[in-house]
Amino acid sequence: MRFAVVAARTWREGLVKAGRFAPFCARAMLLPAAPSDLDDAQVQAGFYGIGICVFSSGKLQMLAEPERYVRRRHSSAQWWFAEEIYQQLTTTGEELAAGG
């Protein structure tokens, strides 16, 4: 998953729903209309890196751009893969050093 869009009635609800995806991907909320307190919504969403979008006149309008996702954690599968690669590289390095 690279991007999650959650539907919400209010931007505060959208922050909570979209926030659940923070460890996994970029995220945005889809609102039924632009919030009346748009400045506050944009500041709060920007702080958490969550985009805000609405459908207006049949077109999707971005009111706040989502922050690009940067992986900050490794899954157990990624960790295992890194360990396997490290083991293969060190084994190959030892064989080369021994003249094999």
MOPAC internal coordinates of N, CA, C and O (Angstrom, degrees):
PM7 1SCF
backbone

  N    0.0000 0     0.00 0     0.00 0    0    0    0
  C    1.4366 1     0.00 0     0.00 0    1    0    0
  C    1.5234 1   107.90 1     0.00 0    2    1    0
  O    1.2310 1   120.29 1   -47.69 1    3    2    1
  N    1.3191 1   117.06 1   132.31 1    3    2    1
  C    1.4596 1   121.39 1  -179.23 1    5    3    2
  C    1.5213 1   113.04 1  -111.96 1    6    5    3
  O    1.2310 1   120.64 1   158.35 1    7    6    5
  N    1.3313 1   116.38 1   -21.65 1    7    6    5
  C    1.4587 1   119.51 1  -174.64 1    9    7    6
  C    1.5273 1   108.94 1  -155.27 1   10    9    7
  O    1.2310 1   120.68 1   -46.80 1   11   10    9
  N    1.3218 1   116.30 1   133.20 1   11   10    9
  C    1.4670 1   120.83 1   177.47 1   13   11   10
  C    1.5144 1   109.05 1  -119.08 1   14   13   11
  O    1.2310 1   120.95 1   -46.62 1   15   14   13
  N    1.3116 1   115.78 1   133.38 1   15   14   13
  C    1.4627 1   122.09 1   174.06 1   17   15   14
  C    1.5212 1   106.91 1  -119.65 1   18   17   15
  O    1.2310 1   120.85 1   -56.59 1   19   18   17
  N    1.3283 1   115.97 1   123.41 1   19   18   17
  C    1.4614 1   120.10 1   179.72 1   21   19   18
  C    1.5170 1   109.20 1  -111.57 1   22   21   19
  O    1.2310 1   120.76 1   -40.35 1   23   22   21
  N    1.3069 1   116.15 1   139.65 1   23   22   21
  C    1.4570 1   121.19 1   175.63 1   25   23   22
  C    1.5239 1   108.39 1   -85.69 1   26   25   23
  O    1.2310 1   120.99 1   -42.33 1   27   26   25
  N    1.3225 1   115.72 1   137.67 1   27   26   25
  C    1.4619 1   120.13 1  -179.83 1   29   27   26
  C    1.5327 1   109.18 1  -147.28 1   30   29   27
  O    1.2310 1   121.29 1   -27.04 1   31   30   29
  N    1.3207 1   115.13 1   152.96 1   31   30   29
  C    1.4709 1   120.25 1   177.53 1   33   31   30
  C    1.5195 1   111.27 1   -79.11 1   34   33   31
  O    1.2310 1   120.81 1   143.50 1   35   34   33
  N    1.3458 1   116.05 1   -36.50 1   35   34   33
  C    1.4701 1   120.74 1  -179.10 1   37   35   34
  C    1.5290 1   108.73 1  -129.44 1   38   37   35
  O    1.2310 1   120.88 1   -19.51 1   39   38   37
  N    1.3258 1   115.93 1   160.49 1   39   38   37
  C    1.4656 1   118.55 1  -179.24 1   41   39   38
  C    1.5242 1   111.55 1   -68.97 1   42   41   39
  O    1.2310 1   120.19 1   149.88 1   43   42   41
  N    1.3255 1   117.23 1   -30.12 1   43   42   41
  C    1.4722 1   119.33 1   177.42 1   45   43   42
  C    1.5325 1   110.67 1   -66.46 1   46   45   43
  O    1.2310 1   120.64 1   138.10 1   47   46   45
  N    1.3049 1   116.38 1   -41.90 1   47   46   45
  C    1.4694 1   120.59 1   175.19 1   49   47   46
  C    1.5300 1   109.73 1   -63.54 1   50   49   47
  O    1.2310 1   120.48 1   140.60 1   51   50   49
  N    1.3257 1   116.68 1   -39.40 1   51   50   49
  C    1.4630 1   121.69 1   178.63 1   53   51   50
  C    1.5145 1   112.43 1   -62.00 1   54   53   51
  O    1.2310 1   120.18 1   141.87 1   55   54   53
  N    1.3410 1   117.25 1   -38.13 1   55   54   53
  C    1.4682 1   119.97 1   177.67 1   57   55   54
  C    1.5207 1   111.27 1   -60.84 1   58   57   55
  O    1.2310 1   120.95 1   137.53 1   59   58   57
  N    1.3178 1   115.79 1   -42.47 1   59   58   57
  C    1.4653 1   120.20 1  -179.19 1   61   59   58
  C    1.5325 1   110.21 1   -67.37 1   62   61   59
  O    1.2310 1   120.53 1   130.89 1   63   62   61
  N    1.3163 1   116.59 1   -49.11 1   63   62   61
  C    1.4666 1   120.44 1  -177.43 1   65   63   62
  C    1.5278 1   111.55 1   -63.85 1   66   65   63
  O    1.2310 1   120.34 1   133.09 1   67   66   65
  N    1.3221 1   116.96 1   -46.91 1   67   66   65
  C    1.4684 1   120.37 1  -178.65 1   69   67   66
  C    1.5192 1   111.45 1   -70.36 1   70   69   67
  O    1.2310 1   120.62 1   149.29 1   71   70   69
  N    1.3267 1   116.41 1   -30.71 1   71   70   69
  C    1.4598 1   120.47 1   179.88 1   73   71   70
  C    1.5103 1   113.42 1   -60.90 1   74   73   71
  O    1.2310 1   120.10 1   154.92 1   75   74   73
  N    1.3114 1   117.41 1   -25.08 1   75   74   73
  C    1.4697 1   121.43 1   179.14 1   77   75   74
  C    1.5310 1   112.28 1   -63.63 1   78   77   75
  O    1.2310 1   120.58 1   157.67 1   79   78   77
  N    1.3214 1   116.50 1   -22.33 1   79   78   77
  C    1.4556 1   120.80 1  -177.49 1   81   79   78
  C    1.5286 1   112.70 1   -96.00 1   82   81   79
  O    1.2310 1   119.57 1  -176.52 1   83   82   81
  N    1.3111 1   118.43 1     3.48 1   83   82   81
  C    1.4661 1   122.27 1  -175.30 1   85   83   82
  C    1.5299 1   113.76 1   -53.26 1   86   85   83
  O    1.2310 1   118.52 1   138.03 1   87   86   85
  N    1.3253 1   120.43 1   -41.97 1   87   86   85
  C    1.4673 1   118.70 1  -178.64 1   89   87   86
  C    1.5337 1   114.31 1   -72.56 1   90   89   87
  O    1.2310 1   120.23 1   170.70 1   91   90   89
  N    1.3383 1   117.16 1    -9.30 1   91   90   89
  C    1.4544 1   119.65 1  -168.72 1   93   91   90
  C    1.5239 1   116.19 1  -114.61 1   94   93   91
  O    1.2310 1   119.40 1   148.89 1   95   94   93
  N    1.3298 1   118.75 1   -31.11 1   95   94   93
  C    1.4565 1   119.48 1  -172.77 1   97   95   94
  C    1.5350 1   111.24 1  -167.88 1   98   97   95
  O    1.2310 1   121.21 1    -6.91 1   99   98   97
  N    1.3268 1   115.29 1   173.09 1   99   98   97
  C    1.4630 1   120.79 1   172.04 1  101   99   98
  C    1.5251 1   107.28 1   -69.43 1  102  101   99
  O    1.2310 1   120.59 1   -24.91 1  103  102  101
  N    1.3333 1   116.48 1   155.09 1  103  102  101
  C    1.4644 1   117.49 1  -175.33 1  105  103  102
  C    1.5181 1   112.21 1  -148.13 1  106  105  103
  O    1.2310 1   121.94 1   -23.99 1  107  106  105
  N    1.3288 1   113.88 1   156.01 1  107  106  105
  C    1.4600 1   121.46 1   178.64 1  109  107  106
  C    1.5220 1   108.29 1  -150.13 1  110  109  107
  O    1.2310 1   121.86 1   -19.01 1  111  110  109
  N    1.3171 1   114.04 1   160.99 1  111  110  109
  C    1.4658 1   120.12 1   175.73 1  113  111  110
  C    1.5256 1   108.81 1  -113.38 1  114  113  111
  O    1.2310 1   120.96 1   -35.38 1  115  114  113
  N    1.3047 1   115.77 1   144.62 1  115  114  113
  C    1.4528 1   122.64 1   176.36 1  117  115  114
  C    1.5214 1   107.32 1  -109.60 1  118  117  115
  O    1.2310 1   120.90 1   -63.25 1  119  118  117
  N    1.3296 1   115.88 1   116.75 1  119  118  117
  C    1.4580 1   121.63 1  -178.50 1  121  119  118
  C    1.5252 1   110.30 1  -105.50 1  122  121  119
  O    1.2310 1   120.06 1   -25.74 1  123  122  121
  N    1.3421 1   117.48 1   154.26 1  123  122  121
  C    1.4702 1   119.83 1   179.25 1  125  123  122
  C    1.5259 1   112.72 1   -70.82 1  126  125  123
  O    1.2310 1   120.08 1   156.06 1  127  126  125
  N    1.3281 1   117.45 1   -23.94 1  127  126  125
  C    1.4680 1   121.86 1   179.45 1  129  127  126
  C    1.5246 1   108.51 1  -158.42 1  130  129  127
  O    1.2310 1   121.16 1   -17.33 1  131  130  129
  N    1.3095 1   115.39 1   162.67 1  131  130  129
  C    1.4660 1   119.50 1   177.64 1  133  131  130
  C    1.5264 1   108.90 1   -64.24 1  134  133  131
  O    1.2310 1   119.91 1   -43.97 1  135  134  133
  N    1.3279 1   117.77 1   136.03 1  135  134  133
  C    1.4610 1   120.35 1  -179.88 1  137  135  134
  C    1.5331 1   111.41 1   -66.49 1  138  137  135
  O    1.2310 1   120.68 1   -31.66 1  139  138  137
  N    1.3210 1   116.31 1   148.34 1  139  138  137
  C    1.4720 1   120.31 1   177.52 1  141  139  138
  C    1.5286 1   110.86 1   -68.01 1  142  141  139
  O    1.2310 1   120.34 1   150.87 1  143  142  141
  N    1.3217 1   116.96 1   -29.13 1  143  142  141
  C    1.4677 1   122.37 1   176.94 1  145  143  142
  C    1.5312 1   109.44 1  -104.07 1  146  145  143
  O    1.2310 1   120.81 1  -123.33 1  147  146  145
  N    1.3307 1   116.06 1    56.67 1  147  146  145
  C    1.4555 1   122.78 1  -173.25 1  149  147  146
  C    1.5221 1   113.02 1   -58.36 1  150  149  147
  O    1.2310 1   120.06 1   139.48 1  151  150  149
  N    1.3269 1   117.48 1   -40.52 1  151  150  149
  C    1.4665 1   119.52 1  -179.42 1  153  151  150
  C    1.5293 1   111.40 1   -60.14 1  154  153  151
  O    1.2310 1   120.53 1   134.62 1  155  154  153
  N    1.3113 1   116.59 1   -45.38 1  155  154  153
  C    1.4652 1   120.95 1   178.57 1  157  155  154
  C    1.5259 1   110.70 1   -63.53 1  158  157  155
  O    1.2310 1   120.68 1   136.94 1  159  158  157
  N    1.3245 1   116.31 1   -43.06 1  159  158  157
  C    1.4700 1   121.16 1   179.84 1  161  159  158
  C    1.5280 1   110.25 1   -61.50 1  162  161  159
  O    1.2310 1   120.26 1   136.86 1  163  162  161
  N    1.3264 1   117.10 1   -43.14 1  163  162  161
  C    1.4628 1   120.57 1  -179.29 1  165  163  162
  C    1.5277 1   111.88 1   -65.95 1  166  165  163
  O    1.2310 1   120.35 1   140.78 1  167  166  165
  N    1.3153 1   116.93 1   -39.22 1  167  166  165
  C    1.4664 1   120.30 1   178.70 1  169  167  166
  C    1.5218 1   110.12 1   -65.30 1  170  169  167
  O    1.2310 1   120.43 1   132.01 1  171  170  169
  N    1.3202 1   116.79 1   -47.99 1  171  170  169
  C    1.4652 1   120.46 1  -179.13 1  173  171  170
  C    1.5279 1   111.40 1   -64.56 1  174  173  171
  O    1.2310 1   120.30 1   134.59 1  175  174  173
  N    1.3173 1   117.04 1   -45.41 1  175  174  173
  C    1.4618 1   120.48 1   179.84 1  177  175  174
  C    1.5297 1   110.28 1   -64.69 1  178  177  175
  O    1.2310 1   120.31 1   140.07 1  179  178  177
  N    1.3274 1   117.02 1   -39.93 1  179  178  177
  C    1.4556 1   120.62 1   178.23 1  181  179  178
  C    1.5166 1   112.37 1   -62.95 1  182  181  179
  O    1.2310 1   120.39 1   142.91 1  183  182  181
  N    1.3175 1   116.85 1   -37.09 1  183  182  181
  C    1.4631 1   120.91 1   178.78 1  185  183  182
  C    1.5240 1   111.04 1   -60.53 1  186  185  183
  O    1.2310 1   120.65 1   139.95 1  187  186  185
  N    1.3303 1   116.37 1   -40.05 1  187  186  185
  C    1.4631 1   121.17 1  -179.01 1  189  187  186
  C    1.5264 1   112.78 1   -92.81 1  190  189  187
  O    1.2310 1   119.89 1   177.74 1  191  190  189
  N    1.3252 1   117.82 1    -2.26 1  191  190  189
  C    1.4594 1   121.13 1   178.56 1  193  191  190
  C    1.5099 1   114.11 1    75.90 1  194  193  191
  O    1.2310 1   120.33 1  -156.52 1  195  194  193
  N    1.3140 1   116.97 1    23.48 1  195  194  193
  C    1.4649 1   122.14 1  -177.17 1  197  195  194
  C    1.5262 1   109.50 1  -101.41 1  198  197  195
  O    1.2310 1   120.74 1   -49.08 1  199  198  197
  N    1.3109 1   116.18 1   130.92 1  199  198  197
  C    1.4581 1   121.02 1   177.81 1  201  199  198
  C    1.5216 1   111.40 1   -79.96 1  202  201  199
  O    1.2310 1   121.41 1   -22.10 1  203  202  201
  N    1.3199 1   114.92 1   157.90 1  203  202  201
  C    1.4688 1   121.42 1   176.50 1  205  203  202
  C    1.5178 1   107.32 1  -124.98 1  206  205  203
  O    1.2310 1   120.44 1   -52.08 1  207  206  205
  N    1.3343 1   116.77 1   127.92 1  207  206  205
  C    1.4554 1   119.93 1   176.25 1  209  207  206
  C    1.5274 1   110.09 1  -137.60 1  210  209  207
  O    1.2310 1   121.65 1   -26.32 1  211  210  209
  N    1.3208 1   114.45 1   153.68 1  211  210  209
  C    1.4627 1   122.31 1   178.19 1  213  211  210
  C    1.5264 1   107.97 1  -139.89 1  214  213  211
  O    1.2310 1   121.17 1   -23.59 1  215  214  213
  N    1.3404 1   115.37 1   156.41 1  215  214  213
  C    1.4514 1   119.80 1   171.19 1  217  215  214
  C    1.5183 1   107.16 1   -92.60 1  218  217  215
  O    1.2310 1   121.16 1   -55.22 1  219  218  217
  N    1.3164 1   115.38 1   124.78 1  219  218  217
  C    1.4559 1   120.40 1   179.73 1  221  219  218
  C    1.5217 1   108.19 1  -134.21 1  222  221  219
  O    1.2310 1   120.47 1   -58.60 1  223  222  221
  N    1.3123 1   116.72 1   121.40 1  223  222  221
  C    1.4729 1   122.27 1  -179.04 1  225  223  222
  C    1.5238 1   111.81 1    55.85 1  226  225  223
  O    1.2310 1   120.69 1  -140.57 1  227  226  225
  N    1.3079 1   116.29 1    39.43 1  227  226  225
  C    1.4530 1   120.86 1   177.76 1  229  227  226
  C    1.5169 1   114.89 1    76.71 1  230  229  227
  O    1.2310 1   120.18 1  -172.41 1  231  230  229
  N    1.3332 1   117.26 1     7.59 1  231  230  229
  C    1.4619 1   120.99 1   179.78 1  233  231  230
  C    1.5174 1   109.93 1  -123.79 1  234  233  231
  O    1.2310 1   121.42 1   -33.09 1  235  234  233
  N    1.3204 1   114.90 1   146.91 1  235  234  233
  C    1.4521 1   120.56 1   176.42 1  237  235  234
  C    1.5202 1   108.73 1   -79.68 1  238  237  235
  O    1.2310 1   120.92 1   -53.87 1  239  238  237
  N    1.3200 1   115.85 1   126.13 1  239  238  237
  C    1.4646 1   121.23 1  -179.56 1  241  239  238
  C    1.5274 1   109.08 1  -118.82 1  242  241  239
  O    1.2310 1   120.64 1   -54.14 1  243  242  241
  N    1.3345 1   116.38 1   125.86 1  243  242  241
  C    1.4631 1   121.55 1   177.99 1  245  243  242
  C    1.5297 1   108.60 1   -88.85 1  246  245  243
  O    1.2310 1   120.94 1   -61.01 1  247  246  245
  N    1.3215 1   115.81 1   118.99 1  247  246  245
  C    1.4663 1   120.89 1   177.65 1  249  247  246
  C    1.5204 1   111.08 1   -93.04 1  250  249  247
  O    1.2310 1   120.64 1   156.75 1  251  250  249
  N    1.3210 1   116.38 1   -23.25 1  251  250  249
  C    1.4668 1   122.61 1   175.75 1  253  251  250
  C    1.5222 1   106.90 1  -150.35 1  254  253  251
  O    1.2310 1   120.61 1   -50.62 1  255  254  253
  N    1.3106 1   116.44 1   129.38 1  255  254  253
  C    1.4587 1   121.52 1  -179.24 1  257  255  254
  C    1.5318 1   110.37 1   -75.63 1  258  257  255
  O    1.2310 1   120.07 1   -41.08 1  259  258  257
  N    1.3207 1   117.46 1   138.92 1  259  258  257
  C    1.4725 1   119.65 1   176.20 1  261  259  258
  C    1.5203 1   110.32 1   -73.20 1  262  261  259
  O    1.2310 1   121.34 1   -29.63 1  263  262  261
  N    1.3174 1   115.04 1   150.37 1  263  262  261
  C    1.4625 1   120.62 1   176.16 1  265  263  262
  C    1.5186 1   108.87 1   -74.30 1  266  265  263
  O    1.2310 1   120.85 1   -38.07 1  267  266  265
  N    1.2993 1   115.97 1   141.93 1  267  266  265
  C    1.4590 1   120.67 1   177.64 1  269  267  266
  C    1.5280 1   109.05 1   -64.97 1  270  269  267
  O    1.2310 1   120.91 1   -41.24 1  271  270  269
  N    1.3233 1   115.87 1   138.76 1  271  270  269
  C    1.4665 1   120.55 1  -178.12 1  273  271  270
  C    1.5175 1   110.32 1   -77.86 1  274  273  271
  O    1.2310 1   121.00 1   -47.84 1  275  274  273
  N    1.3066 1   115.69 1   132.16 1  275  274  273
  C    1.4617 1   122.61 1   173.52 1  277  275  274
  C    1.5247 1   106.95 1  -125.55 1  278  277  275
  O    1.2310 1   120.96 1   -57.35 1  279  278  277
  N    1.3207 1   115.78 1   122.65 1  279  278  277
  C    1.4573 1   119.88 1  -178.50 1  281  279  278
  C    1.5251 1   108.93 1   -66.34 1  282  281  279
  O    1.2310 1   120.50 1   -52.49 1  283  282  281
  N    1.3049 1   116.66 1   127.51 1  283  282  281
  C    1.4570 1   121.55 1   179.93 1  285  283  282
  C    1.5258 1   112.29 1  -113.44 1  286  285  283
  O    1.2310 1   120.79 1   170.82 1  287  286  285
  N    1.3046 1   116.09 1    -9.18 1  287  286  285
  C    1.4598 1   121.29 1  -179.38 1  289  287  286
  C    1.5169 1   109.02 1  -130.58 1  290  289  287
  O    1.2310 1   121.52 1   -19.32 1  291  290  289
  N    1.3036 1   114.71 1   160.68 1  291  290  289
  C    1.4528 1   120.31 1   174.42 1  293  291  290
  C    1.5183 1   108.78 1  -114.56 1  294  293  291
  O    1.2310 1   121.16 1   -38.98 1  295  294  293
  N    1.3153 1   115.38 1   141.02 1  295  294  293
  C    1.4591 1   119.02 1   175.35 1  297  295  294
  C    1.5209 1   108.50 1   -78.75 1  298  297  295
  O    1.2310 1   120.76 1   -12.30 1  299  298  297
  N    1.3057 1   116.15 1   167.70 1  299  298  297
  C    1.4598 1   119.58 1   178.83 1  301  299  298
  C    1.5270 1   110.55 1   -63.37 1  302  301  299
  O    1.2310 1   119.93 1   145.77 1  303  302  301
  N    1.3198 1   117.74 1   -34.23 1  303  302  301
  C    1.4690 1   120.47 1   178.28 1  305  303  302
  C    1.5274 1   110.68 1   -67.09 1  306  305  303
  O    1.2310 1   120.29 1   139.43 1  307  306  305
  N    1.3224 1   117.05 1   -40.57 1  307  306  305
  C    1.4632 1   119.97 1   178.05 1  309  307  306
  C    1.5264 1   110.57 1   -65.68 1  310  309  307
  O    1.2310 1   120.55 1   139.60 1  311  310  309
  N    1.3030 1   116.55 1   -40.40 1  311  310  309
  C    1.4612 1   120.81 1   178.95 1  313  311  310
  C    1.5230 1   110.36 1   -63.02 1  314  313  311
  O    1.2310 1   120.28 1   134.72 1  315  314  313
  N    1.3302 1   117.07 1   -45.28 1  315  314  313
  C    1.4568 1   121.89 1   178.96 1  317  315  314
  C    1.5267 1   110.21 1   -60.74 1  318  317  315
  O    1.2310 1   120.35 1   135.42 1  319  318  317
  N    1.3197 1   116.94 1   -44.58 1  319  318  317
  C    1.4598 1   121.17 1   179.24 1  321  319  318
  C    1.5293 1   110.59 1   -59.80 1  322  321  319
  O    1.2310 1   119.82 1   134.49 1  323  322  321
  N    1.3256 1   117.95 1   -45.51 1  323  322  321
  C    1.4648 1   121.67 1   178.43 1  325  323  322
  C    1.5237 1   111.04 1   -61.33 1  326  325  323
  O    1.2310 1   119.98 1   140.01 1  327  326  325
  N    1.3221 1   117.64 1   -39.99 1  327  326  325
  C    1.4666 1   121.17 1   178.18 1  329  327  326
  C    1.5269 1   111.25 1   -65.01 1  330  329  327
  O    1.2310 1   120.48 1   138.50 1  331  330  329
  N    1.3176 1   116.69 1   -41.50 1  331  330  329
  C    1.4641 1   120.55 1   178.83 1  333  331  330
  C    1.5280 1   110.91 1   -63.46 1  334  333  331
  O    1.2310 1   120.34 1   135.25 1  335  334  333
  N    1.3016 1   116.95 1   -44.75 1  335  334  333
  C    1.4671 1   121.10 1   178.78 1  337  335  334
  C    1.5240 1   109.63 1   -62.60 1  338  337  335
  O    1.2310 1   120.08 1   135.13 1  339  338  337
  N    1.3158 1   117.45 1   -44.87 1  339  338  337
  C    1.4692 1   121.45 1   179.49 1  341  339  338
  C    1.5246 1   110.33 1   -59.46 1  342  341  339
  O    1.2310 1   120.73 1   135.57 1  343  342  341
  N    1.3227 1   116.21 1   -44.43 1  343  342  341
  C    1.4657 1   120.16 1   179.79 1  345  343  342
  C    1.5256 1   110.89 1   -62.40 1  346  345  343
  O    1.2310 1   120.23 1   137.02 1  347  346  345
  N    1.3235 1   117.16 1   -42.98 1  347  346  345
  C    1.4593 1   120.25 1   179.56 1  349  347  346
  C    1.5265 1   111.31 1   -65.60 1  350  349  347
  O    1.2310 1   120.37 1   139.63 1  351  350  349
  N    1.3296 1   116.90 1   -40.37 1  351  350  349
  C    1.4604 1   119.89 1   179.41 1  353  351  350
  C    1.5198 1   112.13 1   -66.64 1  354  353  351
  O    1.2310 1   120.40 1   138.63 1  355  354  353
  N    1.3272 1   116.83 1   -41.37 1  355  354  353
  C    1.4659 1   118.86 1  -179.53 1  357  355  354
  C    1.5257 1   110.64 1   -71.33 1  358  357  355
  O    1.2310 1   119.81 1   144.84 1  359  358  357
  N    1.3186 1   117.97 1   -35.16 1  359  358  357
  C    1.4632 1   120.46 1   177.33 1  361  359  358
  C    1.5187 1   109.88 1   -66.15 1  362  361  359
  O    1.2310 1   120.17 1   136.41 1  363  362  361
  N    1.3102 1   117.28 1   -43.59 1  363  362  361
  C    1.4591 1   121.71 1   178.38 1  365  363  362
  C    1.5185 1   110.35 1   -64.04 1  366  365  363
  O    1.2310 1   120.17 1   139.66 1  367  366  365
  N    1.3236 1   117.28 1   -40.34 1  367  366  365
  C    1.4669 1   121.47 1   178.32 1  369  367  366
  C    1.5145 1   112.05 1   -64.08 1  370  369  367
  O    1.2310 1   119.90 1   140.94 1  371  370  369
  N    1.3251 1   117.80 1   -39.06 1  371  370  369
  C    1.4648 1   121.86 1   178.81 1  373  371  370
  C    1.5290 1   110.42 1   -67.62 1  374  373  371
  O    1.2310 1   120.28 1   140.39 1  375  374  373
  N    1.3399 1   117.07 1   -39.61 1  375  374  373
  C    1.4540 1   121.21 1   178.59 1  377  375  374
  C    1.5260 1   110.73 1   -65.40 1  378  377  375
  O    1.2310 1   120.16 1   139.33 1  379  378  377
  N    1.3162 1   117.30 1   -40.67 1  379  378  377
  C    1.4537 1   120.70 1   178.29 1  381  379  378
  C    1.5210 1   111.85 1   -65.88 1  382  381  379
  O    1.2310 1   120.70 1   140.57 1  383  382  381
  N    1.3358 1   116.27 1   -39.43 1  383  382  381
  C    1.4570 1   120.50 1   179.69 1  385  383  382
  C    1.5297 1   111.20 1   -66.77 1  386  385  383
  O    1.2310 1   120.83 1   148.89 1  387  386  385
  N    1.3423 1   116.02 1   -31.11 1  387  386  385
  C    1.4647 1   120.41 1  -179.49 1  389  387  386
  C    1.5327 1   111.10 1   -84.45 1  390  389  387
  O    1.2310 1   120.48 1   178.75 1  391  390  389
  N    1.3163 1   116.68 1    -1.25 1  391  390  389
  C    1.4600 1   120.13 1   178.58 1  393  391  390
  C    1.5107 1   113.83 1    86.41 1  394  393  391
  O    1.2310 1   120.41 1  -161.55 1  395  394  393
  N    1.3302 1   116.81 1    18.45 1  395  394  393
  C    1.4574 1   120.00 1  -175.76 1  397  395  394
  C    1.4307 1   112.42 1   -94.51 1  398  397  395
  O    1.2310 1   120.10 1   180.00 1  399  398  397

